[in-house]
Amino acid sequence: MRLHVNDTDHDAVPRPGQCLRTLLRELGWFGVKKGCDSGDCGACTVWLDGQPVHSCVTPAFRAEGRAVTTIEGLAATAGADALHPMQRRFLAAQGFQCGFCTPGMVLTAASLDQAQRRDLAASMKGNLCRCTGYGAIGDAIDGIVHTEPDDGIASAFGRNVPAPAGPAVVTGRARYTLDAAPLPGLLHLKLLRSPHAFARIVSVDVTAALALPGVQLVLTPSDSPARLFSTARHENPLEDPDDTRVLDGVVRFVGQRVAAVVADSEAAAEAGCRALQVEYEVLQAVFDPEAAMRPGAPLVHGDKGPASRIHDPSHNLVAAVESSSGDPVAGFAAAEIVHEASYTTQRVQHASLETHGAIGWLDQGCLTVRSSTQTPFLTRRALCDLFDLPPERVRVLCERVGGGFGGKQEMLVEDIVALAVLRTGRPVRLEFTREEQFIGAPSRHPMRVAVKLGAKRDGTLTAIHLRVVSNTGAYGNHGPGVLHHGCSESIGVYRCPNKRVEGYAVYTNTVPAGAFRGYGLSQTVFAVESAMDELARALRLDPFELRRRNVIGPDGAPHSADDTAHTDIEMGSYGLDQCLKLVESALRRGAGTKPPDPSWQVGDGMALAMIITTPPGGHFAQARIALCAGGIYELTVGTAEFGNGTTTVHAQIAAAVLGTRPTAIRIRQSDTALLGHDTGAYGSTGSVVAGQATERAALALRDRLLDRAAIQLCVDRAACHLHGAAVQAGTARLALDALHAASEAELVGTGSSAGTPRSIAFNVQGFRVAVQPGTGEIRILHSVQAADAGRVINPMQCRGQVQGGTAQAIGATLYEELRIDAAGRVVNPAFRHYHIPAWADLPRTEVLFADTTDRVGPLGAKSMSESPYNPVAAALANAVADATGVRCRDLPLAPDRVFRALAAHNV
Ligand code: FES
C-alpha cells in the first residue's frame, strides 16, 4: 500500500494485524512512541488526515492513501520550517520532563479548537504523562511562558534556563533507547514467563521452538551463568543479596523469566515462546509477609547459603533491623498519653511511559549495550562480573531515558540481552510490553507499619516505637536499603530521645519490589505522620504546633534508632521551620475554598518529611570539561537524563563557574566509554553529587584558563557564590569571553565527588479536601507543598519536580494499586486497569521554596526529586480525617474503602 507520512511517500506492506505505530517506527518515524499497546497512554498519537488517533490501536492498512502527520512533520502543517506554534509553546513553558509523552501531547494539543482548549481535562484525557502532573503542559497549551531567554547575563544560576534537549524533545528528534534503525543482522528476544508463583522447572523441551522459521536460539536455565547476582544496582554490590540468576531453575513469582527465544522477528520469537514445552513441579507458595515469617512457612530462598548474604533464609528474611536509642521502656512509662496503631501501604508501580528495553551488539569484540538505565556504569560492572569480561570489553550507554523514578536502577534486560549477543554474535533487541512492565518489573514495597508514640500533655514526645514489615517479593533487590532508609528519616526528624525500631524485609512469592522515588520513606512517613496527626487530635494540639515542639532544629542531627548510619551527615542548611510556616499560611489563605456542594465535608491536613540528600555508603561521580574551539565548552558527565533536569542544572553550574552562558555548554553523558566512573542517577544525586563533580571540574578549568591568560581577577566575595572563592562575575566573563575567542588549543578541567558529607532536605505538604460521604469520593480543593531545596538552581525545573512527585503520590494515595490474586497473578497489568492520574484527576500543586543556601551541596543547592513524594499520603489521610472525623489507615483511599469506613462510623 502507499501512505503519505509528513513530506514523504512510502510504499509498505503491513503485516497481518500490524498497527500503524509499529509500521511508522519501522519506517524510521521515531517520534511515534510506544507506551502501551492498548490505546491508553497516547504516546503514539499521530494525525490521520488531520485528526489525532492512537496509532497503536489503528490498523496500519487504514492509513492507505491517507496523510499521516507525526511530530516530525507537524511544523509543516502550519507552514513553518522549524516549529509549529504549539511546539513553541511547549518550549516556552517547558511542558515536559522526560519528554516521552511530549510528541503525543503536542499533536493532540495542536489539534484542539478554542472550545476544546477551555476543557483540557476532557480534551487531553487520551494522553497520559507520568512526570509532570500536567501543570506545565497546561501552561504550555495556555501560552504561558516559564523559560527565560539567554540574554547574555553571565550567571544563569537561579534562573529558568530551558532544557538543552527541549528543541529535540518537542520535534521528536530526541532519541530514546529503542529509537534506532535496525542494526544489520538484528535479532529479537522474547521471554517466556512463569505461570506459577513457586515451581521447580523439571525440563524445557525446545525442539518445536527451534524448528520454527526464524528462531535462532533458545536460552533455558541450563544456558545461564551459574553466578548469582542482584538486579539492584548499588555502588556497593554487597548492599543487596545475591539471589538471582539470569535464568533460574526455580521460579518464585508469576511472571518470572523461564526461557528466552531469540529470532529474526518479534513475531517469530513470540511463536517460539509459545512452542516451548515446560514441565514444572509446582511448590506451595506464600504471599503474605507475616505468614512468611512464621515457622513452617514455605521458604522462598531456602536453597541459598551464606554467600548470598540473605539475613535469614529460614524465616524468609532478606534483611532485618532491630535497634534502640535511649530507653524506650522508660520513655513510654514517662508518657502521659500513648497513641498506637498500624498503617498499611499497597503495591504501586513506577509506570514510566518508556518500558524497559535494551539493544546489545558486538563492536570489534566489545560487548556494547544501549539501555534504558539510570546506572550505566554499575550495569557494566555487573555484566563484567556475570560474564567474566574485563571492563574494556564492555560498554553500556543510554540515550534519553523515558522516565525512571528508581525503576531503572535495576538490571532487568541487559543481562539476558548480553547472553544472547555473546551466544549468537549478532545484535539483539529486547523491549518489555506494558504488561511485562507490570508483571515482571519491580514495584514499590508494600509495608505494614505499626507506630507507637508516647508524649507529655504539652506534646513533647517521650518515646517512639516503629515496627515495619516490608514485602520485598520474590527477590531481595533493594529490600535491605529500602527497609533501612524507611526506618531512618521518618522518625529521625523528631528529637525524641527514646526510640525503638524493628524492621523486617520479607520474601514472598510475589512480583519483586524495588527502588521507587522516596526509597521506603513514603510508606513509613505515611504511618508516622498519620500517627502524629492522631496524637495531635488526642492532645487537642494544632498539628503544625505538635511538629514544631518536636522536630530537630538547625543545630540538630537526625535522631534515628541507629545513629551509626549517620556519621557523615552535616546540616548544611535548615529550612523546615520556613516550610511549616509557608504551608500553614497557604492553607489559611485558602480557607474559603468551597466544596462542590454543601453535602461534601471539608478538612485540612498536613505532613512533613525529611530526607538525607545522598544515599549512604558512597556515591561517586566524575566530570570533565574542555574548552573547545569557538568558545564552546564540552562537559562530560556519567549521570543519565531521564526527565530529572540534571542536564540543564549541570549546564547552569558550569556556566556559573566559568562566567559564560548555559548555551555555551555542550553536554555528553551516560556512556561508560566517556568517563571512568559514575555511580548513577538515583537518590536525587544527579544535581548534588554529579553536580558537585561538574562544579569542581569547571573550577579546575577556570583556574587553568585564568592562569594561562594571566588575568588579574577582581575579587568580590559578596558578589558570587562559589563557596567563598568569589569572582566578580562581570569581570570574569569579559576576560573569559576574550579567552574563548582566542582559544585554539583544548584546555581541560576534571572533577569528582564521593557524595559525602551529606546534607538534609525537608518537605511539608498541605491539602484541603472535600469528601462526599455518600460515595467516599475525595476531591482535592487545594494542594500546597513547601520545599527546602537549598539554593534553587532552576526554579521552573525544581517546581516541576515537586509538582510531578506530588502528582505521582496523589495517584498512589487515592487509587493506584497493583492487585494480586490468590494464585499470585497480577490482575490489572494495563493502564486501563491500573489507573495512573490523568489530566482530570490532579489539582495544580502550589509550590513554595524555603530561602536557604546549603554549605554542602553544589553552589548551595540540595536535592529535590525524591522527597516531594514522601509527605503526600499522610497529608491527604490527615485532611480526610479532619473533614470526616474518620481515620483511614490503609492505602489506597479508594472511594469504596472510604465509603465503608465512613458508613461504619455513621458519617
Ligand atoms: Fe510526560 Fe515524562 S514528561 S511522561
Residues whose N, C-alpha, C, O or C-beta is under 5 A from the ligand:
A	BS01	FES	F96 Q97 C98 G99 F100 C101 L128 C129 R130 C131 L353 G403 G643
